[in-house]
Amino acid sequence: METDKKTVIITGASRGIGHATAMLFMERGWNIITCSREGVPDECGRDPNWTTHIPTDLSDPESLNNFISQASDALDGAPLHGLVNNAGLSPKTPYKERLGCLNGDIDAWHEVFEINFFAALRLSRGFASALHKGKGSIVNITSIAGHSIHPFAGSAYSISKAALSALTREMANEFAALEVRVNAVAPGEIETSMIQPEYEALIPRIPLERMGSPRDVATTVYYLCSDDSNYVTGTEIWVTGGQHLF
Ligand SMILES: NC(=O)c1ccc[n+]([C@@H]2O[C@H](COP(=O)([O-])OP(=O)(O)OC[C@H]3O[C@@H](n4cnc5c(N)ncnc54)[C@H](OP(=O)(O)O)[C@@H]3O)[C@@H](O)[C@H]2O)c1
């Protein structure tokens, strides 16, 4: 790993928003350490800036602890400048029915909360010391669904994201003592594998009249990890094309 460069850890980098974020940070000259259950596309693995990808299941605390340990070995005492808690899960029923409080398996809520909420808490704690060294920035990827009823996102997902928004506020307060900033990015409808054909019907409710791209989210994450946002902490930035206004 090149020590003159800044380093960011990004979860859920195998596709979608996490992958676009990893590509953007690499373009801007950062070292990247990533995880997801699957590997990353071959061409990414060959880029020397993508120093480490560690296959990890964030729903399994043992696998998550192994990620913290291996990523810390890769850092080898170097400072960490960014942690992007991006990996997320939005389960649907086989019939595309919205998973609510009255239907579906309640035990499934635990997995959703492990990935969408507890993983961000556990990783932020695990990397707190390295982030302190780098006067780093944590970015949690929340959701528009954490703030109001969404027609397709299920209740467990939406509530886990609301909890992640609240966690961002609490962490911003506590991590300030470590000189670490903590913010969130709340996407609306972003074209990734999380989006299903029925989401097209939502476009007329988006003032900018289009879905967002993973890159639209990545550039906002980058801003929050850059020196341009040095005095910004405890904030959640909407990347929704204005959809949250309704
Ligand atoms: N797309 C949207 O419209 C939208 C809107 C609001 C918020 N978000 C949020 O944005 C984030 C990224 O979503 P996306 O749309 O890019 O989704 P995506 O395309 O489904 O990608 C999700 C990423 O999370 C990883 N992941 C899922 N379960 C994991 C696990 N158990 N352990 C480790 N990694 C895991 C996946 O990798 P593997 O499958 O390889 O493990 C993948 O890299 C999520 O937090 C999501 O809630 C998305």
The ligand as an ORCA input file, in Angstrom:
! r2SCAN-3c Opt
* xyz 0 1
  N     -30.298      1.713     -4.990
  C     -31.067      2.522     -4.323
  O     -32.020      3.087     -4.888
  C     -30.812      2.845     -2.879
  C     -31.655      3.776     -2.273
  C     -31.449      4.120     -0.941
  C     -30.403      3.535     -0.234
  N     -29.611      2.617     -0.845
  C     -28.541      2.034     -0.044
  O     -27.313      2.119     -0.739
  C     -26.462      1.029     -0.343
  C     -25.951      0.318     -1.587
  O     -27.074     -0.202     -2.292
  P     -27.030     -0.611     -3.838
  O     -28.241     -0.070     -4.444
  O     -25.701     -0.321     -4.420
  O     -27.258     -2.179     -3.654
  P     -26.675     -3.440     -4.413
  O     -26.387     -3.124     -5.839
  O     -27.597     -4.541     -4.059
  O     -25.274     -3.649     -3.658
  C     -25.264     -4.014     -2.307
  C     -23.824     -4.266     -1.891
  O     -23.859     -4.691     -0.507
  C     -23.136     -5.925     -0.405
  N     -23.718     -6.780      0.616
  C     -25.006     -7.194      0.746
  N     -25.128     -8.059      1.756
  C     -23.874     -8.192      2.291
  C     -23.338     -8.953      3.351
  N     -24.097     -9.796      4.086
  N     -22.009     -8.866      3.614
  C     -21.219     -8.072      2.872
  N     -21.657     -7.317      1.857
  C     -22.974     -7.396      1.570
  C     -23.287     -6.572     -1.783
  O     -22.203     -7.446     -2.029
  P     -22.308     -9.061     -2.035
  O     -23.678     -9.442     -2.532
  O     -21.190     -9.463     -2.945
  O     -22.081     -9.460     -0.614
  C     -23.189     -5.360     -2.701
  O     -21.838     -5.062     -2.976
  C     -27.313      0.144      0.565
  O     -27.032      0.444      1.912
  C     -28.729      0.557      0.233
  O     -29.611      0.326      1.294
  C     -29.790      2.265     -2.150
*
